[in-house]
Each structure stands twice: as structure tokens, then as C-alpha cells.
């Protein structure tokens, strides 16, 4: 039926993703029957409260979780390929810490949800701009090590700024809000968030998908890439900017979500091999399913919602250990 393993993996994962997305639409504190779900999706008239829960609360949240999982996974796979480092993640260059500082500062200043998201997005993009300034990442003769070290410095700077904001915040009112936000959650997602944040995630993810064939040359030396007519600085710049756009947008809407960009690309490589033309699409689909499952668990397994990053860490760490055992540490 399937010509190769890649087709089987992609088809199977997408089918599971669609089925679980429909299931996620039905479950929660307000349960929706499958019949009412079908009536709502086909334009018929279920009860008004079903329409409200589905289209104003659950559907935006599910779409954002799918988009965030896809974007973070694609960015993680791209960074691991570009840096030739199996531990590289989408926030390697400090984008998450930059966005976290922007959000924490906005919360401290008492801005609303949109202000927090906008501040986080701008600060995340500022962090990656500083990395470009410090490292000269777009120049032809810059080394990857210089880019990584610059990212570590900028990330550490913004991490310190986040700590300073938490230090001066009111411990009774503001500090708990900042702390909870930093743990990551999709609970604040609504239609406005969907329209403002998801397009940026999709833009970054689509760009990474379109250049996936060129990512295989990132492991070549400068001389080999020149002989093949490949513009390595341009490809690296596109990857960094696209990944930063995804990471900053996700962090701005949902807070810091860990492990997705680290774990999912390794699972994708185990399933479809090391060719980035297959790893990127597989990471997108697997990451979408993974984060959708995590968010569904976060909002259903307890009375009060559990921050997403707690579950991604609790599940991601054992799975990563299992991968290390299975591969003998050869990731």
C-alpha cells in the first residue's frame, strides 16, 4: 500500500492527529458529544453553548497547540542540523529568554494580554537581532561557534533581566503571575491570539519546510559549499530568522514550552532517517501531535490546569532517556 516507510509514517501520524484533534474538541470540563461536534462542524445548529465552547475556546487553543508543536519541532530540527549538535533547541540563541523578559516586563507594568504578547514578541526578535549584531551571523567568514557563543551570551543577559524583573515584582500579586506565565500554558489563547500569533508561526514553519532540501548541505565545509554554489551564510540566516520568528511567537502567546524542539526531531530521525527533506515534515507532524496531546492532558487530568512545560518535561525526559538507551548515546 505504501511505497516506503516515510509515506507510512506521515500518513499514519496525520490520521492519528486528525482523530485526536476531534477527540480533544469533545473533552474538557464541558463535555461535548460527537453528534453535537459533527453538527457544529457541518454548519447545523447544536446548542448555543456548544458553539461558544467549540469555536471561541477549544478550536483556537487546539489550532495554536498544533501550530506551536509544528513550529518548535521544525525549528529544533533545523538548529540541530545547522549547529551539528543533537542538543540544540529553538531557544539556543536566546529567543525564548528574550521573549520571557518582554512578557515579564509587560506583566510588571500592568499591561493587558495583547500588550504582554506584543512585548514578548518584540523582545524575542530583539534578542535574535542582538545575536546578529554581536556575532555578525550574516557574514561569509563567521563561524557557527561564534554564533552559538553569542547566543549563549545574549540568552544569559535576558535570563538575568527576567530574574531582575521577578526580584522587583510584588511577591503577592505580580510575581505569581510572572512565574505561572513562564511555565507555559495555552489557557489564555482565544480568537484574537489565533489571528495575531498563529500566522507568524506558520510563516516561519513554512519557510523552514521550503528550504528543507538545502539543510543537508549545512554539514559541508565552506570550500565544499562554495564549489557546489551554495550560499551557506544566506541559508543559516534564513534558518535563524525563521526559527526565531516561530520561537518568539510561541513564547509570546503561550510562555516557555520546553523539550518539544529537542525531543521531537530525534524521534523523527528514528522514524524516517537523517535526510532533512524528510526529517522536517515528520518533525512538523509529530510535534503537532505531541503538543496537542500534552495540552489536552494539561487541561483534563486535574481540576486545575497544569502548566504545559511541566508535562513536557515529565514526559520528555523519560522518553529522551529511552532514546539514549536505544541508540547507545548516538543521537
Protein Blocks (a to p, Z undefined) as FASTA:
>chain_A
ZZblklmmmmmmmmmmmmmmmmmmmgcjbdcdfklmmmmmnopacdfklmmmmmmmmmmm
mmmmmmmmmmmmmmmmmmmmmnopakbcfklnommmmmmmmmmmmmmnopafklmmmmmm
mmmmmmmmmmmmmnommbmkbcfklmmmmmmmmmmmmmmmmmmmmmmpcfklmmmmmmmm
mnopaklgcfklmmmmmmmmmmmmmmmmmmmmmmmmmmpcfklmmmnopafklmmmmmmm
mmmmmmmmmmmmnopaehklmmmmmmmmmmnojafklmmmmmmmmmmmmmmmmmmmmmmm
pmbdcdfklmmmmmmmmmmmmmmmmnnopZZ
